[in-house]
Amino acid sequence: MTFYTSEKKSYIGTPEQAEGVHIGENFCKIIVPTGETGNELGLFGLSLAPNGPYAKPHFHKEMTELFVVHSGEVLLTRGAEQINAKPGTALYVPPGIPHGFANVSDSPAELLISFTPGRNREKFFYGLADLLNSKTLPTEEELEKFSELHDQYRSSYF
């Protein structure tokens, strides 16, 4: 029997080795770092505070995003459509589609988010944490410039 072999390496992410970062009231855990996949994919766990900060509507020019609600209830937005998503609900978002998410409930919620290609997405989350956790909050213009460096563009759709 012949097995296919690849020059690429596989990766197993465990909770013990996963790094994380506080982004305001939320927490992002890096489950599969983009560097471990040759920047093909990144997988992140996002813990959302009740009625806390959220991702305003935006789109990506190059990245595909996949959301899976792990626990709680998350308001997922795709274009003009909104859904109160419960655990197990998935949202696939190809490049160019406006989307966002929020925990509008009184309980914590958790999302799994995958980015393809990964585009060093950890840098976005670490950078966003630095901006939002600083003593001086960034201006909307500073946030927009930062986001565009990471293939994230505000949507005028809404």
OpenMM code with the backbone's topology and positions (N, CA, C; nanometers):
from openmm import Vec3, app, unit

residues = "MET THR PHE TYR THR SER GLU LYS LYS SER TYR ILE GLY THR PRO GLU GLN ALA GLU GLY VAL HIS ILE GLY GLU ASN PHE CYS LYS ILE ILE VAL PRO THR GLY GLU THR GLY ASN GLU LEU GLY LEU PHE GLY LEU SER LEU ALA PRO ASN GLY PRO TYR ALA LYS PRO HIS PHE HIS LYS GLU MET THR GLU LEU PHE VAL VAL HIS SER GLY GLU VAL LEU LEU THR ARG GLY ALA GLU GLN ILE ASN ALA LYS PRO GLY THR ALA LEU TYR VAL PRO PRO GLY ILE PRO HIS GLY PHE ALA ASN VAL SER ASP SER PRO ALA GLU LEU LEU ILE SER PHE THR PRO GLY ARG ASN ARG GLU LYS PHE PHE TYR GLY LEU ALA ASP LEU LEU ASN SER LYS THR LEU PRO THR GLU GLU GLU LEU GLU LYS PHE SER GLU LEU HIS ASP GLN TYR ARG SER SER TYR PHE".split()
positions = [
    Vec3(0.0849, -0.1168, 0.0000),
    Vec3(0.0000, 0.0000, 0.0000),
    Vec3(0.0898, 0.1235, 0.0000),
    Vec3(0.0560, 0.2208, -0.0802),
    Vec3(0.1320, 0.3452, -0.0886),
    Vec3(0.0519, 0.4564, -0.0223),
    Vec3(0.1207, 0.5333, 0.0587),
    Vec3(0.0570, 0.6468, 0.1236),
    Vec3(0.1097, 0.7746, 0.0622),
    Vec3(0.0218, 0.8709, 0.0497),
    Vec3(0.0611, 1.0028, 0.0026),
    Vec3(0.1394, 1.0713, 0.1136),
    Vec3(0.2495, 1.1323, 0.0789),
    Vec3(0.3248, 1.2101, 0.1769),
    Vec3(0.3310, 1.3536, 0.1295),
    Vec3(0.3475, 1.4414, 0.2221),
    Vec3(0.3482, 1.5838, 0.1914),
    Vec3(0.4710, 1.6487, 0.2519),
    Vec3(0.5157, 1.7530, 0.1872),
    Vec3(0.6252, 1.8333, 0.2422),
    Vec3(0.5750, 1.9186, 0.3587),
    Vec3(0.4446, 1.9382, 0.3638),
    Vec3(0.3867, 2.0210, 0.4685),
    Vec3(0.3756, 1.9412, 0.5970),
    Vec3(0.3769, 2.0133, 0.7084),
    Vec3(0.3642, 1.9461, 0.8374),
    Vec3(0.2230, 1.9644, 0.8912),
    Vec3(0.1820, 1.8721, 0.9732),
    Vec3(0.0524, 1.8845, 1.0390),
    Vec3(0.0741, 1.9519, 1.1746),
    Vec3(-0.0347, 1.9814, 1.2421),
    Vec3(-0.0245, 2.0510, 1.3702),
    Vec3(-0.1395, 2.0070, 1.4597),
    Vec3(-0.1087, 1.9817, 1.5842),
    Vec3(-0.2107, 1.9535, 1.6851),
    Vec3(-0.2033, 2.0643, 1.7888),
    Vec3(-0.3124, 2.1364, 1.8050),
    Vec3(-0.3188, 2.2419, 1.9056),
    Vec3(-0.3878, 2.1905, 2.0305),
    Vec3(-0.3267, 2.2123, 2.1446),
    Vec3(-0.3868, 2.1695, 2.2712),
    Vec3(-0.4178, 2.2917, 2.3573),
    Vec3(-0.5156, 2.2809, 2.4457),
    Vec3(-0.5491, 2.3947, 2.5318),
    Vec3(-0.4304, 2.4434, 2.6148),
    Vec3(-0.3444, 2.3508, 2.6531),
    Vec3(-0.2302, 2.3880, 2.7379),
    Vec3(-0.1295, 2.4759, 2.6644),
    Vec3(-0.1158, 2.4576, 2.5356),
    Vec3(-0.0150, 2.5345, 2.4619),
    Vec3(-0.0721, 2.6579, 2.3934),
    Vec3(-0.2041, 2.6719, 2.3918),
    Vec3(-0.2665, 2.7850, 2.3228),
    Vec3(-0.2400, 2.9153, 2.3971),
    Vec3(-0.1908, 3.0131, 2.3226),
    Vec3(-0.1733, 3.1474, 2.3783),
    Vec3(-0.3044, 3.2226, 2.3648),
    Vec3(-0.3160, 3.3293, 2.4393),
    Vec3(-0.4366, 3.4099, 2.4294),
    Vec3(-0.4090, 3.5544, 2.4627),
    Vec3(-0.5062, 3.6387, 2.4310),
    Vec3(-0.4909, 3.7815, 2.4553),
    Vec3(-0.6275, 3.8410, 2.4905),
    Vec3(-0.6280, 3.9277, 2.5916),
    Vec3(-0.7491, 4.0007, 2.6286),
    Vec3(-0.7646, 4.1186, 2.5338),
    Vec3(-0.8823, 4.1289, 2.4748),
    Vec3(-0.9148, 4.2406, 2.3865),
    Vec3(-1.0324, 4.3119, 2.4508),
    Vec3(-1.0011, 4.4127, 2.5301),
    Vec3(-1.1060, 4.4759, 2.6088),
    Vec3(-1.1646, 4.3732, 2.7032),
    Vec3(-1.2962, 4.3571, 2.6996),
    Vec3(-1.3650, 4.2607, 2.7866),
    Vec3(-1.3659, 4.1195, 2.7285),
    Vec3(-1.3241, 4.1049, 2.6051),
    Vec3(-1.3257, 3.9750, 2.5377),
    Vec3(-1.1891, 3.9076, 2.5465),
    Vec3(-1.1846, 3.7778, 2.5149),
    Vec3(-1.0585, 3.7033, 2.5185),
    Vec3(-1.0465, 3.6203, 2.3920),
    Vec3(-0.9298, 3.6277, 2.3277),
    Vec3(-0.9035, 3.5519, 2.2055),
    Vec3(-0.7957, 3.4484, 2.2332),
    Vec3(-0.8286, 3.3214, 2.2082),
    Vec3(-0.7327, 3.2125, 2.2244),
    Vec3(-0.6862, 3.1687, 2.0858),
    Vec3(-0.5551, 3.1571, 2.0689),
    Vec3(-0.4982, 3.1161, 1.9410),
    Vec3(-0.4865, 2.9641, 1.9432),
    Vec3(-0.5780, 2.8960, 1.8769),
    Vec3(-0.5850, 2.7503, 1.8797),
    Vec3(-0.4895, 2.6888, 1.7781),
    Vec3(-0.4937, 2.7380, 1.6552),
    Vec3(-0.4006, 2.6950, 1.5502),
    Vec3(-0.3350, 2.8208, 1.4942),
    Vec3(-0.2108, 2.8499, 1.5361),
    Vec3(-0.1419, 2.9697, 1.4872),
    Vec3(-0.1163, 2.9612, 1.3369),
    Vec3(-0.1277, 3.0737, 1.2703),
    Vec3(-0.1082, 3.0753, 1.1250),
    Vec3(0.0321, 3.0317, 1.0856),
    Vec3(0.1301, 3.0570, 1.1692),
    Vec3(0.2668, 3.0155, 1.1396),
    Vec3(0.2829, 2.8650, 1.1342),
    Vec3(0.1946, 2.7921, 1.2013),
    Vec3(0.2008, 2.6456, 1.2014),
    Vec3(0.1400, 2.5850, 1.0754),
    Vec3(0.0702, 2.6668, 0.9966),
    Vec3(0.0034, 2.6161, 0.8761),
    Vec3(0.0606, 2.6776, 0.7487),
    Vec3(0.1759, 2.7412, 0.7600),
    Vec3(0.2302, 2.8097, 0.6433),
    Vec3(0.1403, 2.9249, 0.6013),
    Vec3(0.0694, 2.9808, 0.6968),
    Vec3(-0.0225, 3.0927, 0.6757),
    Vec3(-0.1446, 3.0554, 0.5913),
    Vec3(-0.1703, 2.9253, 0.5779),
    Vec3(-0.2874, 2.8827, 0.5020),
    Vec3(-0.4164, 2.8996, 0.5813),
    Vec3(-0.4067, 2.8878, 0.7147),
    Vec3(-0.5257, 2.8885, 0.7979),
    Vec3(-0.4885, 2.9318, 0.9385),
    Vec3(-0.5807, 2.9943, 1.0064),
    Vec3(-0.5676, 3.0242, 1.1483),
    Vec3(-0.6993, 2.9919, 1.2155),
    Vec3(-0.6938, 2.9339, 1.3353),
    Vec3(-0.8152, 2.9014, 1.4098),
    Vec3(-0.8065, 2.9659, 1.5468),
    Vec3(-0.9129, 3.0383, 1.5819),
    Vec3(-0.9138, 3.1165, 1.7042),
    Vec3(-1.0425, 3.0913, 1.7811),
    Vec3(-1.0324, 3.0929, 1.9141),
    Vec3(-1.1493, 3.0846, 2.0003),
    Vec3(-1.1718, 3.2213, 2.0610),
    Vec3(-1.2904, 3.2734, 2.0479),
    Vec3(-1.3194, 3.4066, 2.0996),
    Vec3(-1.4263, 3.3963, 2.2068),
    Vec3(-1.3909, 3.4377, 2.3284),
    Vec3(-1.4865, 3.4436, 2.4391),
    Vec3(-1.5416, 3.5852, 2.4448),
    Vec3(-1.6724, 3.5961, 2.4312),
    Vec3(-1.7377, 3.7267, 2.4250),
    Vec3(-1.8081, 3.7575, 2.5562),
    Vec3(-1.7792, 3.8740, 2.6112),
    Vec3(-1.8433, 3.9184, 2.7343),
    Vec3(-1.9915, 3.9470, 2.7083),
    Vec3(-2.0755, 3.9290, 2.8103),
    Vec3(-2.2171, 3.9617, 2.7936),
    Vec3(-2.2349, 4.1084, 2.7545),
    Vec3(-2.3191, 4.1315, 2.6551),
    Vec3(-2.3481, 4.2679, 2.6097),
    Vec3(-2.2215, 4.3505, 2.5905),
    Vec3(-2.1148, 4.2849, 2.5522),
    Vec3(-1.9847, 4.3512, 2.5442),
    Vec3(-1.9519, 4.4058, 2.4070),
    Vec3(-1.8261, 4.4436, 2.3903),
    Vec3(-1.7796, 4.4948, 2.2613),
    Vec3(-1.8018, 4.3910, 2.1514),
    Vec3(-1.8107, 4.4365, 2.0307),
    Vec3(-1.8433, 4.3472, 1.9201),
    Vec3(-1.7643, 4.3854, 1.7956),
    Vec3(-1.7749, 4.3022, 1.6932),
    Vec3(-1.7106, 4.3306, 1.5645),
    Vec3(-1.8107, 4.4038, 1.4764),
    Vec3(-1.7832, 4.5302, 1.4515),
    Vec3(-1.8705, 4.6095, 1.3649),
    Vec3(-1.8668, 4.5518, 1.2238),
    Vec3(-1.9711, 4.5786, 1.1454),
    Vec3(-1.9739, 4.5259, 1.0090),
    Vec3(-1.8479, 4.5628, 0.9300),
    Vec3(-1.7909, 4.4619, 0.8669),
    Vec3(-1.6675, 4.4786, 0.7905),
    Vec3(-1.6610, 4.3680, 0.6858),
    Vec3(-1.5606, 4.3758, 0.6003),
    Vec3(-1.5386, 4.2687, 0.5028),
    Vec3(-1.3894, 4.2523, 0.4817),
    Vec3(-1.3524, 4.1419, 0.4223),
    Vec3(-1.2133, 4.1133, 0.3899),
    Vec3(-1.2021, 4.0996, 0.2386),
    Vec3(-1.0951, 4.1528, 0.1824),
    Vec3(-1.0740, 4.1426, 0.0379),
    Vec3(-1.0160, 4.0076, -0.0010),
    Vec3(-0.9388, 3.9465, 0.0898),
    Vec3(-0.8679, 3.8232, 0.0555),
    Vec3(-0.9031, 3.7032, 0.1420),
    Vec3(-0.9517, 3.7256, 0.2624),
    Vec3(-0.9730, 3.6144, 0.3551),
    Vec3(-1.1160, 3.5624, 0.3527),
    Vec3(-1.1278, 3.4317, 0.3662),
    Vec3(-1.2550, 3.3656, 0.3920),
    Vec3(-1.2611, 3.3410, 0.5420),
    Vec3(-1.3786, 3.3613, 0.5993),
    Vec3(-1.3940, 3.3454, 0.7435),
    Vec3(-1.5058, 3.2448, 0.7703),
    Vec3(-1.4846, 3.1615, 0.8702),
    Vec3(-1.5862, 3.0657, 0.9122),
    Vec3(-1.6069, 3.0821, 1.0621),
    Vec3(-1.7313, 3.1053, 1.1009),
    Vec3(-1.7683, 3.1186, 1.2420),
    Vec3(-1.8479, 2.9956, 1.2830),
    Vec3(-1.8214, 2.9449, 1.4026),
    Vec3(-1.9039, 2.8398, 1.4616),
    Vec3(-1.9316, 2.8812, 1.6060),
    Vec3(-2.0589, 2.8930, 1.6402),
    Vec3(-2.0952, 2.9276, 1.7776),
    Vec3(-2.0723, 2.8041, 1.8635),
    Vec3(-1.9890, 2.8204, 1.9658),
    Vec3(-1.9544, 2.7086, 2.0541),
    Vec3(-2.0454, 2.7056, 2.1774),
    Vec3(-2.0719, 2.8234, 2.2351),
    Vec3(-2.1607, 2.8300, 2.3514),
    Vec3(-2.2264, 2.9674, 2.3565),
    Vec3(-2.3372, 2.9733, 2.4273),
    Vec3(-2.4095, 3.0993, 2.4386),
    Vec3(-2.4888, 3.1293, 2.3125),
    Vec3(-2.5226, 3.2553, 2.2964),
    Vec3(-2.5975, 3.3000, 2.1797),
    Vec3(-2.5281, 3.4225, 2.1224),
    Vec3(-2.5037, 3.4199, 1.9918),
    Vec3(-2.4295, 3.5268, 1.9255),
    Vec3(-2.5135, 3.5817, 1.8109),
    Vec3(-2.5231, 3.7131, 1.8033),
    Vec3(-2.5900, 3.7768, 1.6911),
    Vec3(-2.4910, 3.7819, 1.5753),
    Vec3(-2.5169, 3.7014, 1.4719),
    Vec3(-2.4312, 3.6985, 1.3530),
    Vec3(-2.4974, 3.7812, 1.2435),
    Vec3(-2.4169, 3.8619, 1.1760),
    Vec3(-2.4654, 3.9469, 1.0682),
    Vec3(-2.3952, 3.9085, 0.9393),
    Vec3(-2.4746, 3.8920, 0.8326),
    Vec3(-2.4208, 3.8659, 0.6988),
    Vec3(-2.5032, 3.9514, 0.6037),
    Vec3(-2.4368, 4.0515, 0.5440),
    Vec3(-2.5120, 4.1452, 0.4618),
    Vec3(-2.6178, 4.2125, 0.5471),
    Vec3(-2.7425, 4.2132, 0.5002),
    Vec3(-2.8519, 4.2741, 0.5759),
    Vec3(-2.9199, 4.1745, 0.6692),
    Vec3(-2.8777, 4.0483, 0.6639),
    Vec3(-2.9403, 3.9423, 0.7432),
    Vec3(-2.8742, 3.9301, 0.8803),
    Vec3(-2.9564, 3.9145, 0.9832),
    Vec3(-2.9059, 3.8901, 1.1182),
    Vec3(-2.9748, 3.7664, 1.1742),
    Vec3(-2.8980, 3.6892, 1.2505),
    Vec3(-2.9525, 3.5682, 1.3114),
    Vec3(-2.8989, 3.5567, 1.4534),
    Vec3(-2.9877, 3.5228, 1.5471),
    Vec3(-2.9450, 3.4915, 1.6830),
    Vec3(-2.9000, 3.3461, 1.6816),
    Vec3(-2.7706, 3.3268, 1.6720),
    Vec3(-2.7138, 3.1937, 1.6512),
    Vec3(-2.6883, 3.1229, 1.7832),
    Vec3(-2.7299, 2.9991, 1.7890),
    Vec3(-2.7102, 2.9137, 1.9068),
    Vec3(-2.5946, 2.8172, 1.8805),
    Vec3(-2.5479, 2.7460, 1.9839),
    Vec3(-2.4354, 2.6532, 1.9654),
    Vec3(-2.4572, 2.5580, 1.8479),
    Vec3(-2.3518, 2.5424, 1.7698),
    Vec3(-2.3558, 2.4565, 1.6527),
    Vec3(-2.3843, 2.5305, 1.5234),
    Vec3(-2.4327, 2.6542, 1.5328),
    Vec3(-2.4599, 2.7335, 1.4127),
    Vec3(-2.3283, 2.7778, 1.3510),
    Vec3(-2.3194, 2.7655, 1.2179),
    Vec3(-2.1986, 2.8060, 1.1455),
    Vec3(-2.2342, 2.9126, 1.0426),
    Vec3(-2.1426, 3.0049, 1.0214),
    Vec3(-2.1565, 3.1082, 0.9192),
    Vec3(-2.0296, 3.1102, 0.8360),
    Vec3(-2.0438, 3.0850, 0.7067),
    Vec3(-1.9327, 3.0887, 0.6112),
    Vec3(-1.9377, 3.2233, 0.5396),
    Vec3(-1.8238, 3.2950, 0.5377),
    Vec3(-1.8189, 3.4280, 0.4777),
    Vec3(-1.7008, 3.4366, 0.3810),
    Vec3(-1.7278, 3.4330, 0.2493),
    Vec3(-1.6188, 3.4486, 0.1526),
    Vec3(-1.5744, 3.5951, 0.1444),
    Vec3(-1.4615, 3.6219, 0.0796),
    Vec3(-1.4145, 3.7602, 0.0662),
    Vec3(-1.5219, 3.8508, 0.0050),
    Vec3(-1.5252, 3.9752, 0.0540),
    Vec3(-1.6144, 4.0758, -0.0019),
    Vec3(-1.7527, 4.0819, 0.0584),
    Vec3(-1.7885, 3.9873, 0.1440),
    Vec3(-1.9225, 3.9851, 0.2041),
    Vec3(-1.9188, 4.0566, 0.3394),
    Vec3(-2.0000, 4.1621, 0.3583),
    Vec3(-2.0037, 4.2304, 0.4880),
    Vec3(-2.0573, 4.1366, 0.5965),
    Vec3(-1.9955, 4.1427, 0.7131),
    Vec3(-2.0371, 4.0571, 0.8242),
    Vec3(-1.9925, 4.1188, 0.9562),
    Vec3(-2.0473, 4.0688, 1.0640),
    Vec3(-2.0105, 4.1134, 1.1977),
    Vec3(-2.0696, 4.0174, 1.2995),
    Vec3(-2.0399, 4.0425, 1.4257),
    Vec3(-2.0955, 3.9579, 1.5312),
    Vec3(-2.0993, 4.0346, 1.6616),
    Vec3(-2.1878, 3.9916, 1.7504),
    Vec3(-2.2007, 4.0546, 1.8815),
    Vec3(-2.2662, 3.9571, 1.9780),
    Vec3(-2.2285, 3.9683, 2.1036),
    Vec3(-2.2998, 3.8980, 2.2093),
    Vec3(-2.3951, 4.0002, 2.2700),
    Vec3(-2.5225, 3.9892, 2.2367),
    Vec3(-2.6212, 4.0841, 2.2870),
    Vec3(-2.7012, 4.0248, 2.4031),
    Vec3(-2.6536, 3.9119, 2.4547),
    Vec3(-2.7230, 3.8457, 2.5656),
    Vec3(-2.6593, 3.8846, 2.6987),
    Vec3(-2.7209, 3.8397, 2.8060),
    Vec3(-2.6700, 3.8662, 2.9406),
    Vec3(-2.5747, 3.7577, 2.9888),
    Vec3(-2.5406, 3.6629, 2.9020),
    Vec3(-2.4508, 3.5524, 2.9368),
    Vec3(-2.3299, 3.5523, 2.8442),
    Vec3(-2.2173, 3.4970, 2.8896),
    Vec3(-2.0998, 3.4863, 2.8020),
    Vec3(-2.1308, 3.3977, 2.6814),
    Vec3(-2.0524, 3.4153, 2.5764),
    Vec3(-2.0664, 3.3332, 2.4561),
    Vec3(-1.9274, 3.3033, 2.4011),
    Vec3(-1.9167, 3.1939, 2.3259),
    Vec3(-1.7885, 3.1564, 2.2656),
    Vec3(-1.8081, 3.1218, 2.1189),
    Vec3(-1.7133, 3.1690, 2.0396),
    Vec3(-1.7109, 3.1441, 1.8955),
    Vec3(-1.5797, 3.0793, 1.8574),
    Vec3(-1.5826, 2.9915, 1.7591),
    Vec3(-1.4611, 2.9480, 1.6908),
    Vec3(-1.4589, 3.0239, 1.5590),
    Vec3(-1.3436, 3.0809, 1.5245),
    Vec3(-1.3312, 3.1574, 1.4005),
    Vec3(-1.2092, 3.1077, 1.3249),
    Vec3(-1.2307, 3.0742, 1.1985),
    Vec3(-1.1229, 3.0294, 1.1108),
    Vec3(-1.1035, 3.1325, 1.0001),
    Vec3(-0.9773, 3.1614, 0.9680),
    Vec3(-0.9423, 3.2516, 0.8583),
    Vec3(-0.8588, 3.1755, 0.7566),
    Vec3(-0.8967, 3.1869, 0.6282),
    Vec3(-0.8218, 3.1246, 0.5205),
    Vec3(-0.8058, 3.2261, 0.4084),
    Vec3(-0.6863, 3.2619, 0.3652),
    Vec3(-0.5593, 3.2255, 0.4276),
    Vec3(-0.5455, 3.2932, 0.5636),
    Vec3(-0.4506, 3.2464, 0.6409),
    Vec3(-0.4342, 3.2950, 0.7769),
    Vec3(-0.3858, 3.4383, 0.7876),
    Vec3(-0.3032, 3.4815, 0.6941),
    Vec3(-0.2513, 3.6187, 0.6890),
    Vec3(-0.2007, 3.6703, 0.8241),
    Vec3(-0.1342, 3.5850, 0.9000),
    Vec3(-0.0799, 3.6268, 1.0303),
    Vec3(-0.1862, 3.6953, 1.1163),
    Vec3(-0.3034, 3.6363, 1.1219),
    Vec3(-0.4168, 3.6992, 1.1901),
    Vec3(-0.3892, 3.7259, 1.3375),
    Vec3(-0.2975, 3.6512, 1.3967),
    Vec3(-0.2629, 3.6775, 1.5370),
    Vec3(-0.2183, 3.8220, 1.5549),
    Vec3(-0.1441, 3.8741, 1.4572),
    Vec3(-0.0958, 4.0128, 1.4667),
    Vec3(-0.2126, 4.1100, 1.4770),
    Vec3(-0.3211, 4.0799, 1.4069),
    Vec3(-0.4401, 4.1649, 1.4168),
    Vec3(-0.4939, 4.1627, 1.5593),
    Vec3(-0.5122, 4.0433, 1.6156),
    Vec3(-0.5696, 4.0334, 1.7495),
    Vec3(-0.4781, 4.0945, 1.8557),
    Vec3(-0.3479, 4.0697, 1.8474),
    Vec3(-0.2545, 4.1310, 1.9427),
    Vec3(-0.2522, 4.2826, 1.9275),
    Vec3(-0.2511, 4.3298, 1.8039),
    Vec3(-0.2505, 4.4741, 1.7795),
    Vec3(-0.3783, 4.5406, 1.8263),
    Vec3(-0.4912, 4.4758, 1.8017),
    Vec3(-0.6191, 4.5295, 1.8473),
    Vec3(-0.6220, 4.5359, 1.9999),
    Vec3(-0.5687, 4.4336, 2.0641),
    Vec3(-0.5614, 4.4339, 2.2111),
    Vec3(-0.4772, 4.5514, 2.2596),
    Vec3(-0.3622, 4.5737, 2.1964),
    Vec3(-0.2774, 4.6871, 2.2354),
    Vec3(-0.3527, 4.8191, 2.2222),
    Vec3(-0.4246, 4.8353, 2.1117),
    Vec3(-0.4994, 4.9595, 2.0899),
    Vec3(-0.6108, 4.9777, 2.1920),
    Vec3(-0.6893, 4.8730, 2.2130),
    Vec3(-0.8071, 4.8858, 2.2989),
    Vec3(-0.7754, 4.8787, 2.4476),
    Vec3(-0.6620, 4.8205, 2.4827),
    Vec3(-0.6268, 4.8085, 2.6241),
    Vec3(-0.5380, 4.9230, 2.6717),
    Vec3(-0.5048, 5.0162, 2.5822),
    Vec3(-0.4191, 5.1284, 2.6216),
    Vec3(-0.5008, 5.2299, 2.7011),
    Vec3(-0.4305, 5.3184, 2.7704),
    Vec3(-0.4985, 5.4191, 2.8519),
    Vec3(-0.5731, 5.5196, 2.7648),
    Vec3(-0.5198, 5.5441, 2.6454),
    Vec3(-0.5842, 5.6354, 2.5518),
    Vec3(-0.6455, 5.5537, 2.4393),
    Vec3(-0.7759, 5.5525, 2.4313),
    Vec3(-0.8425, 5.4749, 2.3270),
    Vec3(-0.8135, 5.5351, 2.1897),
    Vec3(-0.8014, 5.4502, 2.0882),
    Vec3(-0.7715, 5.4999, 1.9538),
    Vec3(-0.8916, 5.5728, 1.8938),
    Vec3(-0.8623, 5.6621, 1.8007),
    Vec3(-0.9696, 5.7282, 1.7273),
    Vec3(-1.0261, 5.6299, 1.6248),
    Vec3(-1.1418, 5.6616, 1.5710),
    Vec3(-1.2008, 5.5772, 1.4663),
    Vec3(-1.1067, 5.5685, 1.3463),
    Vec3(-1.0410, 5.6798, 1.3136),
    Vec3(-0.9478, 5.6817, 1.2002),
    Vec3(-0.8285, 5.5896, 1.2261),
    Vec3(-0.7750, 5.5916, 1.3482),
    Vec3(-0.6628, 5.5034, 1.3828),
    Vec3(-0.7044, 5.3563, 1.3748),
    Vec3(-0.8237, 5.3255, 1.4236),
    Vec3(-0.8737, 5.1877, 1.4160),
    Vec3(-0.8923, 5.1438, 1.2712),
    Vec3(-0.9426, 5.2338, 1.1886),
    Vec3(-0.9652, 5.2004, 1.0477),
    Vec3(-0.8327, 5.1743, 0.9759),
    Vec3(-0.7327, 5.2593, 0.9989),
    Vec3(-0.6009, 5.2394, 0.9358),
    Vec3(-0.5385, 5.1081, 0.9817),
    Vec3(-0.5467, 5.0805, 1.1109),
    Vec3(-0.4936, 4.9556, 1.1653),
    Vec3(-0.5629, 4.8356, 1.1012),
    Vec3(-0.6945, 4.8404, 1.0946),
    Vec3(-0.7714, 4.7287, 1.0391),
    Vec3(-0.7364, 4.7029, 0.8936),
    Vec3(-0.7206, 4.8085, 0.8148),
    Vec3(-0.6897, 4.7921, 0.6729),
    Vec3(-0.5537, 4.7262, 0.6517),
    Vec3(-0.4614, 4.7450, 0.7449),
    Vec3(-0.3319, 4.6765, 0.7360),
    Vec3(-0.3489, 4.5251, 0.7464),
    Vec3(-0.4616, 4.4826, 0.8023),
    Vec3(-0.4875, 4.3406, 0.8272),
    Vec3(-0.6062, 4.2882, 0.7462),
    Vec3(-0.6281, 4.3444, 0.6263),
    Vec3(-0.7345, 4.2989, 0.5354),
    Vec3(-0.8716, 4.3022, 0.6020),
    Vec3(-0.8989, 4.4116, 0.6708),
    Vec3(-1.0301, 4.4282, 0.7317),
    Vec3(-1.0768, 4.5694, 0.7000),
    Vec3(-1.1908, 4.5788, 0.6314),
    Vec3(-1.2404, 4.7068, 0.5834),
    Vec3(-1.3816, 4.7292, 0.6330),
    Vec3(-1.4066, 4.8508, 0.6783),
    Vec3(-1.5391, 4.8849, 0.7254),
    Vec3(-1.6398, 4.8732, 0.6122),
    Vec3(-1.7564, 4.8282, 0.6460),
    Vec3(-1.8609, 4.8136, 0.5452),
    Vec3(-1.9561, 4.9316, 0.5531),
    Vec3(-1.9835, 4.9915, 0.4389),
    Vec3(-2.0827, 5.0986, 0.4346),
    Vec3(-2.2199, 5.0408, 0.4013),
    Vec3(-2.2282, 4.9091, 0.4030),
    Vec3(-2.3518, 4.8381, 0.3701),
    Vec3(-2.4629, 4.8706, 0.4686),
    Vec3(-2.4271, 4.8946, 0.5940),
    Vec3(-2.5276, 4.9109, 0.6997),
    Vec3(-2.5554, 5.0564, 0.7269),
] * unit.nanometer
topology = app.Topology()
chain = topology.addChain("A")
for resn in residues:
    res = topology.addResidue(resn, chain)
    for name in ("N", "CA", "C"):
        topology.addAtom(name, app.Element.getBySymbol(name[0]), res)
